Amino acid sequence: MSGKSVAMRQILRDLRSRESDMVRLLARFVRCESASHDKAGVDRFGHVVAREWRRRGAKVTLLRQVRRGNHLRTEMWLGTGRPAGQILVLGHIDTVYPRGTLSCMPFRVSGGRAWGPGTFDMKGGLVMALFAVDALRAAGLAPRKRFVFLWTSDEEVGSATSRPVIEREARKSDAALVLEPALGREGRLKTARKGTGGAEILVTGRSAHAGIDPEKGVNAVHELALQIERLMWLNNPRRGITVQTTVMGGGTVANVVPDQARAEADIRFVRLTDARALEHKLRGMRPILKGARIEVRGGVNRPPLERTPAVVALFRQAQSLAREMGLALGEAATGGASDGNFTAALGVPTLDGLGAVGDGAHSPREHVIIRALPQRAALLAGLLASL
Ligand SMILES: [Zn+2]
């Protein structure tokens, strides 16, 4: 089935008539707090999400975790005969807000927006996925591919336990759609994301009296300062490389030459080849002051989501579906990473930022624009039906 044959306007009309149902479900989702560090909370919310999917006839598998919340794998086949492949949809059920946040930041609706912790990142996206599936059913469309939705529990804390699950499922998928928030009020999709990495630099010197015999010491803070200056020169905005020393410390008291110092750096890059070169340079860092020792830890965490021709093709497909609904759809690159970086790195065409339109992620001003909920759900439905 081609994108053109999907009755986008009909789907949008149907979803618009269900806008208040979407807001009601969003309220229920937001009121069930699910901070990444709170396993009991995430599991409770996961249970609520699982129930919604089971009600729609999905096959839900609980992927149990010991320390983090359990992940959910939700499989759905709305077609006839055998599926011609698999589409992966990624979302996370955890939020950055600790339990109790609701008491000072309750869910509320005002000015055409729904406010509250996790509305935008990304409980609004979770709601959209459920309604997108409803809309496909209502329209009587038979998609060619099976859908696998992964609802993971640790995206906001680096996805350590969900990464292998995401990668396993991605390898079986023809495309990955990511329900992270859209960019800006116009709801742009994210067709490029920088990769992320980190470095920790540990310096060991030798302590001495800072006034009487400083020459007997090796100043670890001086050494670190020189190393940080070298890190600064690794920045290359034109190539999209940023290396920012974000944490530093060292020394004990004012009159002692410090024998310890450490710093942490945040590293971002557009191209994986640049990341490998950066790793090489970090590993090659040698002490500058005589007698100092340095140790460098870290490296690449999330590979970049590069704007490949396959990614552009996915975006064009989304754009043409939006156009059929009379909506403009743009694209953007971002310095932030998501789980889409993992699927993209495996060569799976990945379209990110398909979630809610709003603002204020990770802040007291977090909200979604209600009018956009049915539009985005319709867009997702169109992609699911036409890919
Ligand atoms: Zn998110």
Boltz pocket constraint, residues with backbone or C-beta under 6 A from the ligand:
constraints:
  - pocket:
      binder: B
      contacts: [[A, 92], [A, 121], [A, 122], [A, 155], [A, 180], [A, 181]]
      max_distance: 6.0
